[in-house]
Amino acid sequence: MPIKIKSSSGSVTLAAEDVSGDNTVTLPSSPSGALVLSSGTSAKAEIGIACSDETTAITTGNTAADTQKASILIPRAMTVTEIKCNLYKKDSSTVTIDVNYHATAPESAVTLLNAPSTDLSMTTTALTASTTTFASAATSYVLAEDSFVTVDVDAAGTNAFGLKVWLIGYWT
């Protein structure tokens, strides 16, 4: 059941006491009385993609189509500002991935990254990598609702397990 808070004075005071008794915040309301929690900001968005299990070594496959390890539907429009990846474990070799996007067909996806210079690589003993640089050196990338993101493994390294990819940004 939704909770409605109305105020005839134009503001609502919500109080939450901590141990010092010192946390009162006044939040503005709209002319209709609706509470305004944040103006002009969007909620943060994080989508985690499991690209392999943690007991089977990842591979690149024999053809370009075989390199695709995951394909997901974007549930809501979002702007991606960072992509992170990690492995559960690996030997001292490089693992390189590419993250791709297509509005309607995952098999036709093209890179989100400024490839090949910004493909995500976990070198030697690194188990993580991240980027904030996208295609055409942009600092963000807009993903439409019901579009597709795929993850390719371009270099599998040796005994690399548990590949996960994170899309970080905000809902638009």
N, C-alpha and C positions, 0 to 999 in steps of 0.2 A: 504494500500500500504506500503510495507516494505521500510525502510530508510537504504541506504547503505552509509557508511562512509569509504573512502579509503585514505590512506596516503602513500606517497613514502618515507617518512622519518622514518617509523617504529613506530611512536607513534601518538596518536591523543590527542589533548588537548580539553577538554570540560570545559566550564566555566559557572558557575551558581552563580550569585551574590546574597548575602544576604544583609542585611542592612549595614553591615560594608564593603561590596565590596570585601570580602576576601575568596572566595571559588573556586579555580581553581584546577582541578584534571587532571593529565595526565595518560591516560590508554594505556597499551601496545597493539600492534597488532601482529598478527601472520605473518610469512613470506609472506602469500598470501594476506595480507592486512586486514584480518578479525579482528574485534575488540575483544579483550580478556577481558571480564568483571571480571571473577574470575577463577583462575586456581586451579583445584583439589578440589573444593568445590561443594556441591550439594545444590539445592534449598530446603528450608525448606518446610515441608509438615505438614498439619493439616487436619484431617478428623473428623468432628463432626457427632455423631450418636444420633438421638432422639429415645429414647427407650420407651417413654410414653408421653401422653399428660400432661397438667398441671392442669387438673380438675378431673382426675380419679385416685384413689389410685392404686399404683402398687401392683402386686401380684406375688407369686412364682408359682402358678399352682399346679395341683394335681399329676403330674408325672415329671420325669426329663426332658422330651421333652417339657412340658408346661412352664418350667422356662425360655426358650429362648424368649427374648423380642424384639430382633432386629437381622437382618442379612443383611450385606452389601457386595457388590462386591468391591474389592480394584481396583481402576481404573488404577493405575500405580504401578510398583514395588516401595516399600518404606522400609526404615529401621525405625522401631518404637523405640524411645529412652525414651518415657514417655507416660503413660496413665493416664488421669485425668477423674474424674466423678463429677457430681453435681446433686443436687435435687433443685426443686423450693421451696418446703417446706416439713416438716415432724414433727411428734411428737417426743418426746425424746426416741426413740428406734433405734436400729441399722439396717441399710440397708447394705447388702453385695452383691456384684456383681462379676461375673467372666467374663473375656473376652477370647474368644476362636478363634482358627484359623484352617482352612483346605484349602488345595490347590484346591480342586475340589468340595467338597460336604459339604455344611453348616451343614447338619444334623449329620455329623461325626466329627465335629470340636472338638479339644482338647485345653486345656487351654494354653494361652500365658504366664500366670503368674506362679510363683513358688508355686502352690496351695498345701495345703490350706493356707500356711503361708502368702502369699501376695495377696490373694483375696482383692479387694478393699472394705473397710468398712467405712461407715459414721456413727460414733458412737454418741450417745446421741444427742447433739445439732448441731453437725457438718453437714454442707450441702455439703462439698467437700471432696475428697480424691484423692490421686495420688500415683503412683509408678514408679520407674525406675529399678525395679528388675523383671526379666522375668524368664521363665522356665530354670531350671538348674542354677539359680543365675546369668544368663547373664545380661549384661547392655543394650542390645538391641535385637531386634527380626526382622528378614528380612521377609517381606510379598511379595509374588510373585504377578505380575500383573494378574488380573482376578481370584484371590483367594478370599476366604471368611472369614469375621470376624463376629462372633456372640457375643451377650451379653446376659448372663443369670442373673436372679435375684435369688440368693440363699437364702437370707433373706429379706423379703419385709418391715420389720418394721411396724409401725402403721401410717396410714394416710400420706404416703410418695407420693409425686407427682412430675412430671416433671423430670424424669431421663434422663440425657444426658451424653454421654461418648465421650472423645476426644482422638484420636490417634495422637501423636506428634512425629515428627522425620524429616526425609529428604527423598526426592525422590532418588531412586538408579537406 
